[in-house]
Amino acid sequence: MSTRRPTHLLGALLLSLALAATGCGAGDSGKDAAVETRVVKADNGDITIPAKPKRVIATGYAVPVLIESGAPLVGVSSWARGLPLMSAKDRATYDGLKKVAGEQAKETNYEAIANAQPDLIVIGVPAPVLGDIDVARLKAVAPVVAIGPTLPNAWRDLSRRQADAAGALAGFDAAQGKYQARAAELGAKYKDVLPKLKLGHVGAYGEVAKGQFQHEFNGSWGTNIAQDIGANYYGQVKKKGGGSKDVSEASSIEELTTAFAEADAITYSVKPDGSVPAPVQYVLDSGLWKNLPAVKAGKVYPFRLTEAATYTSALQTLDAIDTAFTPLLTK
């Protein structure tokens, strides 16, 4: 999708057409001027938005939660990384929506967004990436609410704020309720074994070329959902670097023994289909790995779907974790 900006003349014309089209239909009754509004807090400040949005654009991490919550979407960014986590129904919704941006924030198609005539734009990209988007240009079309990811485990609060802005809390709360019920069920199932274990986790983003593996602690992508059923990942990063680097770190393969020497059990991230990503396979092939106490004891467990960032997708992650941890009940 082209990301070139149209000329100022073309941009102004498109914007005028979009705003005019938005006004048509309600202008005769004079209701446009009386649209009820409210203020929400976002990464880009306190934003005044429609109290009940009717035409919403979503990008980044806002895409899956607003689809799942039933928000009135008229366009989304592409979100290929989340497709394995979507239900058939949500995937059909995603496929049927106009794509107004690519996978990267810089791939925003301003013309397509204007043509969609939104009354709200919800941007779900990290704050540092927000600079790749011309927010002022989007604000000329509709109010812009930027609520992007921070810590990996913060998706619970952030996704709720995104759904709230889009007027889709009913759908969100229903999904949250299902997740919490399942988490409570699994917490009870593993209560006699899981909380007693000191766990370690190998993430999927180690850099093999640098001889490094990803060590994840509590609150990280591979660990935070397991924590909801009683898992505890001991230790912490040596130096916090902001965002995910507050709860995970790149360590040299030589540090593997030290990193997991105290671990009673070790979990590791795998792809949605169960195959092992290269950065994790690098660890599994190491002689140091094979000599770890937890590995020798056979207490290693692969986790699928560790990138879930909505309650509906995390429900699938809970099921995957349950499958992985089932052997704990027989050892």
VOVEXSE-919911 format. One record per residue: x, y, z of N, C-alpha, C, O, CB in turn. Coordinates in steps of 0.2 Angstrom, whole numbers, plus 5000, padded with zeros to 4 digits. Atoms other than C-alpha are relative to their C-alpha. Glycine has a CB too. Layout:
residues N
XYZXYZXYZXYZXYZ
...
//
This chain:
residues 331
500449945000500050005000500450065000500950075004499550005006
499649945001500750174995499950045006499450055009499850044994
500049964994501250285010500250074998500250115003500449975005
499849935001501650445000499450055001498950035000500250004992
500549954999500750595005499850034994500250054989500350065005
500249975006499650674992500250075001500450105006499250005000
499849934999499950854988499550045004499050015006500050034992
500449974995499250984999499350024997498850025000500350075002
500649995003497951024986499549945000498949955002500150034993
500450065000497350844984499849985007499249965009500449944997
500250014993497450825003499450045003499050015006500650015005
500549954998496350975006499349984997498849985000500250074999
500650025004495150914993499749945003499149945005500149994993
500350064997494950745001499750015007499249985008500649945000
500249994993494850805018499350045000498850025004500550055004
500649975000493450925013499449964998498949965000500050064994
500650055002492450785004499849965006499349955007500349964994
500250054995492650675019499650035005499150015008500749975003
500449974995492050805031499350024998498850025002500450075002
500649995002490650855020499549945000498949955002500050034993
500450065000490050675018499849985007499249965008500449944997
500150024993490150655037499450045002498950025006500550015004
500649964998488950805039499449994996498850004999500250074998
500650015003487750755026499549955003499849905006500149974993
500450054997486250655032499750035007499250015009500349945001
500249974994486250745049499950075000499650105005500549985006
500049935000486350915044499350035000499250095003500350034994
500749975000484450945041499750005006499350055008499649964995
500350004994484050905058500450045005500150055011499949925003
499649964996485451005066500349965006500549995011499650055003
499850044994485950855077500850005000501149985005499849934999
499350015000487850855071500350055006500750035009500350024994
499749954996488151015082499949975007500250005012499750074999
500250024993487350925097500349935002500049905007499350005001
499850064998488350765097500350005007500850045008500649984994
499850014994488750705114500749985000500949944997499649955005
499250015000490650705119500249985007499849995012500450054997
499750014993491750645133500750014999501050014993499849945003
499250005000493650655137500349945002500149925008500250075004
499750054998494750515138500850015000501050064996499949944995
499249994999496650505143500349954995500149894995500249995007
499750045005497750445129500850025001501050065004499750014993
499349985001499650445125500150074997500650104999500349944996
499949935004499350605115499650055004499450105001499849994993
500349954996498450695129499349985002499149925001500050064997
500750014999496650715135499650024994499650084991499850055006
500449995006495550695120499350005000499049955003500349944995
500849995000493750745117499849954994500049964988499850074999
500350055005492850605107499349995001499050015006500349935001
500750025000491050555103499949955006500249905007499849974993
500250054994490250475118499849934997499949885001499450035004
500250065003489550345106500250004993499950014988499249995000
499850005007490650325091499749954995499449904998500849985000
500450045005489850255075500549984995500349934991499450044998
499550025006491350245063500750005002501050065003499950044994
499450004996492950185071500649974995500549924992500049965006
499450025003494650165063500549975006500650005011500450054996
499650034995495850045073500749984997500749964991499749945003
499450035003497750015070500449975006500349985012500450064998
499650034995499049915079499749955005499249915003500450055004
500350054995498649825095499350025001498949975005500450015006
500749994999496949905095499649964995499049954996499850084999
500450035005496449805080499649945003499049935002500449984994
500350064998496149635088499450015006498949985006500449955003
500549994994495249695104499450044997498850025000500350045006
500649965003494049815094499649954996499049964996500250064997
500350055004493649675082499649955005499049945005500449954996
500350044995493349555097499450035004498949995006500549975005
500549964996492349685107499450024996498950054999500350065003
500649985004491149715092500050084999499450114998499449985003
500049925001491649905090499850014992499949974988500750035001
500349995006490849985075500650034995500750084993499550065000
499449995004492449975064499850014992499449984989500549945000
500149995007492550045046500750004997500750014991499750074999
499350015003494450015044500549985005500450005011500250064996
499550024995495949935052500750004996500750004990499849935003
499350025003497849915049500049934999499649895002500550035005
499950075000498449755044500349975006500750015009500549984994
499850034993498849635059500249934999499949895002499550025005
499850075002499649485052500249965006500149905006500550004994
499750044994500549435068499449975005499549935008500450055004
500550024995498849415077499549954996499149935000499650065002
500550055003497949305064500049935003499449905003500250004992
500150074997498449135072499650005006499449955008500749985001
500450004993497549195088499350024999498950025003500350065004
500749985001495949255079499549944999499749894996500050044994
500550055001494349145080499850014992499950064989499450015005
500250005007493549105063499650064999499650094994499649934998
500449945001492249235066500450075000500250114996499550005006
499649944999493449375071500550004993500650064991500550005006
499650005006494549325056499650024994499850064990500449934998
500549985006493049345044499950075001499950114996499449965001
500149934999492749515052500650044997500650094994499950025007
499449975001494549565050500150004992500350054989500649965003
499950005007494649505032499550054996499750074990499949934997
500549965004493049605027500150075001499850114998499449985003
499949934999493749765034500550034995501050004994500250015007
499549975005494649895023500650015004500650035010499750074998
499449994997496449905027500350074998500450084993500549944998
499849935001496950085030500850015002501050075002499650045003
499349994998498750055036500349934999500049884999500150035007
499650075000500149915035500249985007499950005011500650014995
499850034994501049825048500450055004500450055010500449944999
499649954997502149975052499650075000499250084996500750014996
500349935000501550145058500150044995499750084993500250035007
499849955006502450235044499649984994499650024989500749994999
500350025006501350135032499250025001498849994998500049924999
500749984999499750235037499850034993500250074990500050055006
500349985006498650275022499550065001498950045003499749954995
500449954997497950445026499450014995498950034998500450075000
500649995005496850455010499549955002498949975002500349994993
500550064999496050285014499650025007499050015007500449945001
500349984994495750345032499450064999498950055002500550025005
500549955001494850505026499449984996498950004998500450064996
500550025004493850415013499549955004498949955003500349964994
500450044996493250295027499550045005499050015008500449965005
500449964996492450445036499949985007499349985009499350014996
500150024993492750395054499850065004499950125002500749975002
500149954995492150485069500549995006500550035011499350005002
499550014995493550415079500649954997500449914994499749965007
499450045002495350345076500349985006500650025010500450044995
499650034994496150225089500649974998500649934994499549955004
499450025002497950205087500449965005500449985011500550064998
499750054995498750055096500849994999500949934998499649945000
499350015001500650085093500450025006500150075010500250034994
499649984994502050105106500150084999500250104994500749975000
499949935000502250285111500650034996500650084992500150035007
499449985004504050295103499850004992500250044988500649965002
500250015007503250245086499550054998499450064992499849924999
500549955002501950375087500250054995499950084991499650025006
499749955004503150495079500049984993500150034989500750015003
500050025007503050395063499350024997499250014991500149934999
500649995003501250445061499850085000500050115005499449975004
500249935000500650625056499350005004498850015001499950034993
500650004996499350635070499650064999499050064999500250005008
500449945002498950815066499649994994499050024994500550065000
500450015006498450765049499449965001498849974998500449974995
500550054998497350625056499450045004498850035003500249945004
500549964995496550745069499550054996499050074998500450045005
500549955005495850855054499549964997499049984995500550024994
500550055002494850695050499549985005498949995005500349944996
500450024994494250635067500550005006501150015005499749934999
499650004994494850635085500449945000500249884998499550005006
499550064999496350525088500249995007500450035011500750024996
499950024993496550425103500649954999500549894996499449965004
499450045001498350345104500149965007500250005012500650044999
499950044994498450205117500449944998500149894995499349975003
499550055002499950095114500349965005500249975011500550034996
499850054995500749945122500650035004501050075002500349944997
499549984995501949975137500449935002500749904998499850045006
499850064997502449825148499649944996499049964995500050005007
500450065003501949655140499349985004498849975000500449944999
500650024996500749615154499450065001498950055004500249985007
500549944999499849795153499549994995499050044995500450064999
500650005005498749735139499350005003498950024999500149934995
500750004997497349705151499750075001499150084999500149965007
500349934999497149885155500050044994499550074992500550045005
500049965007497649955138499549984996499250024992500749994997
500550025004496449845129499350025002498950044998500049924999
500649984998495049895140499950084999499450104997500049995008
500149935001495450085138499950014992499550054990500750035001
500149995007495450055119499349984998498950024995500549954996
500750025001493749965120499550055002499050074999499949935003
500449954997493050095131500050064995499450094994500350035007
500049955004493550235119499649994994499250034992500750024997
500450025006492750145105499249985001498949964997500349944996
500750024998491150115115499849934999499249914998499550044995
500150075001491349935115500149965007500449905006500449974995
499950034993491449895134499649945001499849895005499950055005
500450064999490049765134500349944997500349895001499350014997
499650055003490949655122500649985003500849925004500150014993
499450014996492549675131499949975007500249925008500350075001
500150034993491849635148499849935000499949895004499450045004
500250075001491049475141500649964999500649915002499550004995
499450045001492749415135500450005006500749955008500450044994
499650004994493549465151499749955005500149925008500150075003
500350054995492349365161500149934998500249895003499250025000
499850075002492649215151500749985002500849925004499849994992
499350024998494449225153500149995007500549955009500550064997
499950014992494449255172499749945002500049915007499750065003
500350064998493249105174500549944998500649905002499349994997
499550055002494448995164500650005004500949955006500150004993
499449994996495949065174499949975007500349945009500350075000
500150034993495149025190499949935000500149895005499350035003
500050075000494748855185500649964999500849915003499549984993
499350035000496548815180500450025006500849975008500350034994
499749984994497148905195499949945006500349925009499850075003
500250054995496148775206500349934998500549895002499250005000
499750065002496748635195500749995002500949935003499949994992
499350004998498548675198500350025006500950035007500450034994
499849974994498548745215500449965004500849995008499350025004
499550044996499448605223500749994998501149965001499749935001
499350015002500948605212500350064997500950074998499949954994
499749955004501148755201500350065005500950085004499550034996
499749944996501348895215500749985004501050025006499550025005
499450034996502748785223500650014996501250004998499949935003
499450005004503848795208500350074998500050124998499849974993
499649955002505248915204500149994992500449944990500750015004
500050015007505048935185500550054996500650114999499350014997
499649965005506149005171499750004993499349954992500749985000
500350005007505649055153500550024995500850074996499350045000
499649985006506549055137499550034995499150004992500449944997
500449965005505749185125500249984993500849954991500050075001
499950025007505649175106500450064997500550054990499450004997
499649955003506749335103500750015001501050065002499650065002
499350004999508449285107500450014993500150004988500349945003
499649995006509849335094500549954999501049965002500350075000
499650055001510649185088500750024997501250004999499749954995
499449975003511949285078500550035005501150035004499850054995
499649974995512549365094500149955006500449975011499650065003
499950054995512549205104499650015006499850005012500749995002
500449984994511149265115499349965000499049944995499950075000
500750024999509449195122499650055003499950095007500049935003
500549964997507949285128499849975007499549925007499450024996
500250024993507649265147499450045002499550105003500650005005
500649964998505949315152499849995008499949935010499449984996
500250004993505349355170499250015001498950024996500450055004
500749994999503649385178499850074996500250124996499950015007
500249955004502649505167500150014993499950054990500250065004
499850005007503349465151499549964995499049934998500749974999
500450035005502549395135499949935001499349905002500250014993
500150074999502849215138499849985007499749925008500749974999
500150014993502549225157499350025003499049995008500550025004
500649964996501049345161499449965000499049975005499950074997
500650034999499649235157500049945004499549925008499849984992
499950054995500349085166500050025007499749985011500749964998
500149974993500449195181499350005002499250005008500350075000
500750004998498549205181499849945003499249945005499650034994
500250064997498449025186500549975005500549925007500049954994
499650024994499849025199500749994999501149985003499749945003
499350005001501449025190500450055002500250115003500149994992
499649954997502949115197500749994996501049944997500050005007
499350015003504549155187500550045004500450115004499950034992
499549974995505949195199500550054996500750044990500349955004
499549955002507249335197499750064996499150074996500449964995
500249945004507249495187500650024996501250004996499950065005
499549985004508249585174500550045003500450075009499750054994
499449974997509949655178499950074999500150115004500749984997
500149935001509549825171499450014996499349994990500650034997
500649985003507849895166500150044994500550094995499550035005
499949965006507749965148499450034998499450064992500449964995
500749975002505950015147499649954996499949914992500150064996
500550045004504449925140500249925002500349905008500150014993
499950074999504749735138500749995003500849935006500049964993
499450004997506549765143500050005007500649995011500550054997
500150004992505949785161499949935002500049925008499550055002
500250074998505449605161500349944996500149894997499249995000
499650055004506549515149500750034998500850094998499649974994
499449975002508349525144500449954995500249894995500450015006
499650055005509549455131500749985004501050035007500250044994
499550034997510849345139500549964996500249934991499849965007
499650055004512349255132499949935002499749925007500850025001
500250074999512149075130500449975006500249925009500249964993
499550034995513649045142499650025007499849985012500650045000
500449984993512449125156499449955001499149965006499850075000
500650045000511148985153500049965007499549965010500049954994
500050044994511748885168499850045006499550025010500749975001
500149954994511749035180499350025000498950025005500450064999
500749975001510049095173499549955003499049975006499950014993
500550054998509148935176500249945005499949895006499749964994
499750054995510148845190499549985005499549935007500650025003
500550014994508748865203499349984997498949975001500050075004
500650015003507348835191499849925001500149885000499950014993
500350074999506248685196499749974994499749914992499450005006
500350015006505448695179500150054995500250114998499249985000
499849955005505748785163499450004994499349954992500750004997
500550005006504448845150500450044994500850074995499350045002
499749975006504848905132499550014995499049984994500649964998
500549985005503948995118500149964994500749954992500150074999
499950035007503548905102499550034996499150074998499849925001
500549975004502548955087499349975001499249925004500349994992
500750025000500648945085499949934998499549895001499650044997
500150075002500848775076500449955004500449895003500250004993
499750054995501948705090500849994998501149965002499749945000
499450015002503548715080500550055004500250105007500150014992
499549964996505148785088500350054996500750044991500549955004
499749955003505748955083500849995000501049975005499850075002
499350015000507648965079500350025006500849995008500350044994
499649974994508149075094499949955006500349945010499750065002
500150054995507348935105500449944999500649915003499249995001
499750065002508048795096500750005001501149955003499949984992
499349984998509748875098500249985007500749955009500250074999
499950014993509548855117499949925001500349895005499550045004
500250074999508748675116500649964998500749905000499449984997
499550045003510248615106500750015004501249985003500250024993
499449994997511548685118500149955006499749925009499950075004
499850054995512548565129499850025007499749995012500749985000
500149974993512248685144499349995002499149985007500250075000
500750014999510348665142499949935002499549925007499650014993
500150074998510448475143500249995007500049945010500449964995
499850024994511348485159499750045006499850035012500850025001
500449964995510148605168499649955004499349905002499550054997
500450054996509248515183499349994998499149934998500050035007
500750005002507548555177499949964993499549924993499750074998
500050035006507948485160500149925001499849884998500550024995
499850074998508748325167499449975003499349915003500650005005
500650034997507148305177499449994996498949974998499850045006
500650015005506048315162499550055001498950054999499749935000
500549954999505148475168500150064996500350114998500150025008
500049955005505148575152499450004996499249954994500750004996
500750005002503548635145500050064994500150124996499550025005
500149955005503248725128499350045000498850015001500149974993
500649955000502048875127499850024993500350054990500150055005
500249975006501048915112499650065001499450075007499549954996
500549945000500149075108500250055006499850085009499349985001
499749954995501249185120499950074999500050115003500749985002
500049935001500949345111499350035001499150084998500250014993
500749984999499049355116500050075003500450085008499649955004
500149944997498549535120499350025001499250085001500450054996
500849994999496649525122499849945004500149895004499650014993
500350054996495549425133499849944996499949884998499550025004
500250065004494849315119500649964998500649904998499650034994
499450035002496549275112500449965006500649915005500550044996
499750034995497249245129499749945003499949905007500150055006
500450064998495849115133500349944996500449894999499350014998
499750055004496649015119500749985003500949925003500150014993
499450014997498349035127500049965007500449925008500450075002
500150044994497648975144499949924998500249885002499450025003
500150075002497148815135500649974998500849914999499549994994
499450035002498848795127500549995006500849945007500350054995
499650004994499648825144499849935004500249905007500050065005
500350064996498448695152500349934997500549895000499350005000
499750065003499048565139500749995001500949935003499950014992
499350004998500848605142500149985007500649945008500450074999
499850014993500748595161499649935002499749915008499750055004
500350064997499648435162500449955003500349925008499649974994
499550054997501148325165500250015007500449975011500649994996
499849994993501448415181499649975005499849955011499950085001
500550034995499948335189500149925000499849895005499350014997
499950074999500648165186500749985002501049925002499949964993
499350014998502448195192500150015007500750015010500550044996
//
